[in-house]
Amino acid sequence: MTVYVFTGPTLDAETAATLLDAVYLPPAQHGDVFRVTRRRPAAIGIVDGYFEHVPAVWHKEILHALAEGIPVYGSASMGALRAAELDAFGMRGVGVIHRWFADGVLEDDDEVAVAHGPAEDRYRMSSEAMVNIRATVALARAESVLDASAATRVLDAAKARFYPERSWPRILDDVGVDTLPAGFAAWVRTHRVDQKRLDAQEMLRTMAADLAAGVPPPQVGYRVEHTVWWDHLVRHAGAHPDDEQAAVGLEALLDELRVQGGSYADAVRGALLRDLLLAEAARTLGPPDQSEVQQALDTFRVERGLFEPAELDRWLAANDLDRPGLVALVTEEVVAGRAARQLETAVLDRLADHLRTKGAYAELASRARAKQSLLAAHGRDNPGLRDAGLSALELCAWHAARLAVVPPASEADVEAYATTIGFTSVEDLVRELLREWFFEHLQAPDRSGGARTGTVS
């Protein structure tokens, strides 16, 4: 499985790739972690993130990833902030800056904020992070370059500036170079500490070590509640712009269904039915046997002609799935099918009312009465295959042609065909198809305009 890391001005992707094999994405913003979570990655790392002019990454989407069993690491910048806030919920914070926030030494978001250029300019920074200034001043104190009073004046001057305006030349001007120890400005040029970069590198090394050692993801005891705003995020989340393999968003998919003339209402009802069946299965049924899932998976591939691995891979790519995702999908199909069979009797009791509300009852009932009357009048209430001069396979082929569906290819496939269209046995299928066959032929006019009799009189 793939690892995804959000970085930018703190650490360039080229350097990061030497420490951890991962997909490196731009700074995280609202929705990005959720989008990546849908790819079922081995882990997610957050270094940089947008916040001021773009909505910041939500805590809830990180909690969602953790609840899905995906380790999430944070350090250096936005990652350090979110990790300090979500330590108790399973997010893994790494580095000095994370500890400062987790221990309450720092609280303000502007401590890690910087002004920088776009990706095309390699996120070139035009300001210095306050945490880097603190680390640099701490080193200056440790090396006796600054005394306590001078260190305080430098930090106060830096903190007083708005984060995009923080830079060492401006800070030294604010303090007054003449009031500081001689040579401090030159010392800063050669000893400046980039704590954010150091922490980001430490996080990548930690992730690589954990993945190599097979460290399990944190076990969480919560689930993400579906609120109006969360559902809005889920509906509108599309692919991350730098992740060509990511799935399209649900809202985009539904828009295509709407504008292409597909039945939006039918799709929603189908999804609702699936959700209700899975909920019923979770309440009353145990998990399916592995052999049952494997058999369903084999059938799934055969029905779609996915015999070769390359064919399967193309299908998975087209459907925004990977192999574990396919197994999960087929497992749900098995579980939903078991629940449907369990509920079938109760559901069928409601069928007539459903047909009435949809305006289909009267036509179906009228046709059923007409069929019963006509077949009785001709002594064909319970016809056999010999009466029609057809085999079961030929009868199914006739019916499939009327429905414009694929007919069973052999006698062995007739049972599956029966199940597909709602019959519980081949015997029931053959009986009702024969009644339908005779009903149609008894109604069909012959060339002279009378009722055709012959073998079906």
VOGUFI-765068 format. One record per residue (C-alpha): residue in three letters; x, y, z negated. Coordinates in steps of 0.2 Angstrom, whole numbers, plus 2048, in hexadecimal, padded with zeros to 3 digits. Example, Ala and Ser with C-alpha at 12.3 -4.5 7.8 and 13.67 -1.06 7.14 Angstrom:
! VOGUFI-765068
ALA83E7EA7D9/SER8447FB7DC/
END
This chain:
! VOGUFI-765068
MET800800800/THR805812804/VAL80B81F7F7/TYR8058317F9/VAL80E8407F2/PHE8098527F2/THR81785E7F3/GLY81D86E7FC/PRO82787D7F5/THR82E8737E6/LEU8368657F0/ASP838862802/ALA83185280A/GLU84284D811/THR84B84D801/ALA83C8457F8/ALA83C837805/THR84D8327FF/LEU84682E7EE/LEU8368267F2/ASP82E81F801/ALA81E828803/VAL81283280D/TYR816844809/LEU80885080A/PRO806863808/PRO80286B7F7/ALA7F28637F0/GLN7E286D7F0/HIS7D08697EC/GLY7CA8587F3/ASP7DC8527F9/VAL7DE8457EB/PHE7CD83E7EE/ARG7D083D800/VAL7E18337FD/THR7D88287F0/ARG7CD8227FE/ARG7DC81B806/ARG7DF80F7F7/PRO7F18147F4/ALA7FE80C7E9/ALA80081C7E0/ILE7FE82F7E1/GLY80A83C7DC/ILE80684F7DA/VAL81485C7DA/ASP80D86B7E2/GLY7FC8717E4/TYR7F28817EA/PHE7E888B7DD/GLU7E589D7E0/HIS7DE8A07F2/VAL7D988D7F4/PRO7CF8837E7/ALA7DB8797DD/VAL7DB8667DC/TRP7CD8607D0/HIS7D08577C0/LYS7C284C7C4/GLU7C98467D4/ILE7D98407CB/LEU7CE8387BE/HIS7C582F7CC/ALA7D68297D3/LEU7DB8227C2/ALA7CA81A7C0/GLU7CD8117D1/GLY7DD8097CA/ILE7E98157D3/PRO7F781C7C9/VAL7F982F7CA/TYR8098387C6/GLY80C84A7C3/SER81B8567C0/ALA8238667C3/SER8158727C9/MET80286E7CB/GLY80685C7C7/ALA80D8617B6/LEU7FE86B7B2/ARG7F285E7B6/ALA7FC8507AE/ALA7FD85A79E/GLU7EA85C79E/LEU7E684A7A3/ASP7F4840799/ALA7E683978E/PHE7DD83279D/GLY7EB8297A5/MET7F48357B0/ARG8078337AF/GLY8118437AC/VAL8238447B0/GLY8318517AC/VAL8358607A1/ILE82786B7A7/HIS81A85E7A4/ARG82085C792/TRP82086F78F/PHE80E870794/ALA80985F78B/ASP81186577B/GLY80987677C/VAL81988077E/LEU81288778E/GLU7FF88A792/ASP7FE8967A1/ASP7FC8907B3/ASP80789E7B9/GLU8168967B1/VAL81888A7C1/ALA8108967CE/VAL81B89C7DC/ALA8188A67EC/HIS81D89D7FC/GLY81B89C80E/PRO812890819/ALA81787E81E/GLU81E88482E/ASP82A88F824/ARG82E880819/TYR82588880A/ARG833894808/MET83189C7F7/SER8318AF7F4/SER8308AE7E1/GLU8378A57D3/ALA82C8997C7/MET82C89F7B5/VAL83088D7AF/ASN84088E7BA/ILE84489F7B2/ARG8428977A0/ALA84D8887A5/THR85A8947AB/VAL85A89F79C/ALA85A88F791/LEU86A88A79A/ALA87189B798/ARG86E89B785/ALA876889784/GLU88588F78D/SER88689F782/VAL8848AA791/LEU8758B3789/ASP8718B6777/ALA85F8B4770/SER85B8C6772/ALA8608C7784/ALA8588B7788/THR8478BD781/ARG8488CD78B/VAL84B8C479B/LEU83C8B8798/ASP8318C6793/ALA8358D07A2/ALA8328C17AD/LYS8228BD7A5/ALA81C8CF7A7/ARG81C8CE7BA/PHE80E8C67C4/TYR8158B57CA/PRO8178BA7DD/GLU8228C87D7/ARG82E8BE7CC/SER8408BD7D3/TRP8508BE7CA/PRO8558CF7D2/ARG8458D77CC/ILE8468CF7BB/LEU8588D57B9/ASP8538E77BF/ASP8448E77B2/VAL8508E27A4/GLY85E8ED7A9/VAL86E8E47AF/ASP8788EF7A5/THR8708E9795/LEU8748D7798/PRO8858CE796/ALA8918D27A4/GLY8918C57B1/PHE87F8BE7AE/ALA8788C37BF/ALA8878BA7C7/TRP8848AB7BB/VAL8728AA7C0/ARG8778A87D3/THR8818997CF/HIS8788917C0/ARG8668947C4/VAL85C8847BE/ASP84E87E7CA/GLN8458747BD/LYS8368717C8/ARG8418697D5/LEU84985E7C8/ASP8398597C1/ALA8328547D2/GLN8418497D6/GLU83F8417C5/MET82D83D7C8/LEU8318357D9/ARG83F82A7D1/THR8328257C3/MET8258207D0/ALA8328167DA/ALA83880D7CB/ASP8268097C5/LEU8208037D6/ALA8307F87D7/ALA82D7F17C6/GLY81A7EE7C9/VAL8157F97BB/PRO8027F77BA/PRO7F68067BC/PRO7EF80D7AC/GLN7E08057A5/VAL7D28127A3/GLY7C2811799/TYR7B881E7A2/ARG7AE8207B3/VAL7AC82F7BD/GLU79A8367BB/HIS79283B7CC/THR78D84E7CA/VAL7868597D7/TRP7978617DA/TRP7A08507DB/ASP7938497E7/HIS7968597F2/LEU7A98557F2/VAL7A68437F7/ARG79A848805/HIS7A685580C/ALA7B784E80A/GLY7BE84A81B/ALA7D084481F/HIS7DE84D818/PRO7E5858827/ASP7F6850825/ASP7F083E823/GLU7EB838835/GLN7E682782E/ALA7DA82E821/ALA7C782A823/VAL7BB838829/GLY7B084081C/LEU79F839818/GLU79784981D/ALA7A084982E/LEU79A838831/LEU78883C82D/ASP78984B838/GLU78E840847/LEU780834843/ARG774843843/VAL77A84B853/GLN77C83B85D/GLY76A83685A/GLY76D82984E/SER760825840/TYR76682F831/ALA75782A827/ASP75A81782B/ALA76D819826/VAL768821815/ARG75B814812/GLY768806816/ALA77580E80A/LEU76880F7FD/LEU7637FD7FF/ARG7757F87FE/ASP7788027EE/LEU7697FB7E6/LEU76D7E97EA/LEU77F7EB7E4/ALA7787F27D4/GLU76C7E47D2/ALA77A7D77D5/ALA7857E07C8/ARG7777DE7BC/THR7727CC7BF/LEU77F7C37C9/GLY7917BE7C6/PRO79F7C17D3/PRO79F7B67E3/ASP7AB7A77E5/GLN7BA7AA7EE/SER7B679D7FB/GLU7A57A57FE/VAL7AE7B6801/GLN7BA7AD80D/GLN7AC7A5817/ALA7A37B5818/LEU7B37BE81E/ASP7B67B082B/THR7A47B3831/PHE7A67C5832/ARG7B67C483D/VAL7AE7B7848/GLU79E7C184B/ARG7A97D0850/GLY7B57C785B/LEU7C47CB84F/PHE7CD7BB851/GLU7DF7C2853/PRO7E87CC846/ALA7EB7DA852/GLU7D87DB856/LEU7D47DB843/ASP7E17E9841/ARG7D97F484F/TRP7C87F1847/LEU7CE7F6836/ALA7D680683D/ALA7C680B846/ASN7BC808836/ASP7C881182A/LEU7CB801820/ASP7DA7F781B/ARG7D97E4818/PRO7D57E6805/GLY7C87F280A/LEU7C07E5816/VAL7C17D8808/ALA7B87E37FD/LEU7AB7E780A/VAL7A77D580E/THR7A67D17FB/GLU7997DE7FA/GLU7907D7808/VAL7907C6800/VAL78A7CD7EF/ALA77C7D87F7/GLY7767C9801/ARG7757BE7F1/ALA76B7CC7E8/ALA7607CE7F7/ARG75C7BB7F7/GLN7587BC7E5/LEU74C7CB7E7/GLU7447C57F7/THR7347BF7F0/ALA7307CE7E6/VAL7357D97F5/LEU72A7D1801/ASP71B7D47F6/ARG71E7E67F9/LEU7207E480C/ALA70E7E7811/ASP70D7F8808/HIS71E7FD80F/LEU7177F9821/ARG70780381D/THR711813818/LYS71C812828/GLY70C810833/ALA7117FE839/TYR7057F4830/ALA6F67F683B/GLU6FE7F184B/LEU7077E2844/ALA6F77DC83B/SER6ED7DE84B/ARG6FA7D4855/ALA6FB7C6848/ARG6E87C4849/ALA6E87C485C/LYS6F67B785C/GLN6ED7AC850/SER6DD7AD859/LEU6E47AA86B/LEU6EF79B865/ALA6E079385C/ALA6D579586B/HIS6E278B876/GLY6E777F869/ARG6F8786866/ASP6F878A854/ASN70777F850/PRO71077B861/GLY720771863/LEU72F77386E/ARG729765879/ASP71976F87C/ALA72377E883/GLY73077388C/LEU73E77C883/SER74C778877/ALA74F782868/LEU75E78B870/GLU75478F87F/LEU746796874/CYS7537A186B/ALA75A7A787B/TRP7497AD881/HIS7467B6871/ALA7577BE870/ALA7557C4882/ARG7447CD87C/LEU74E7D586E/ALA75D7D9878/VAL7687D186B/VAL7767C386D/PRO76E7B286D/PRO7757A3864/ALA78379B86E/SER77F789869/GLU77377E85F/ALA77F78184F/ASP77C794850/VAL769793850/GLU76879283D/ALA7737A283C/TYR7677AA849/ALA7587A583E/THR7607AD82E/THR7647BD838/ILE7527C183D/GLY74B7BC82C/PHE7467AA82D/THR74B79E81F/SER74D78F82A/VAL74F78983C/GLU73E78083B/ASP735791836/LEU73E79A844/VAL73978D851/ARG72778C84C/GLU72579F84C/LEU72F7A285C/LEU724794865/ARG71479D85F/GLU71B7AD866/TRP7207A5876/PHE70F79D879/PHE7067AD874/GLU70F7B7881/HIS70D7AA88F/LEU6FB7A888B/GLN6F87BB88D/ALA7037BC89D/PRO6F87BE8AD/ASP6FC7B38BB/ARG6FE7B98CD/SER6EC7B88D1/GLY6E87C38C2/GLY6E17B58B7/ALA6E87AE8A7/ARG6F67A28AA/THR6F37918A4/GLY6FE7838AA/THR70977B89D/VAL703788890/SER6F0786892/
END
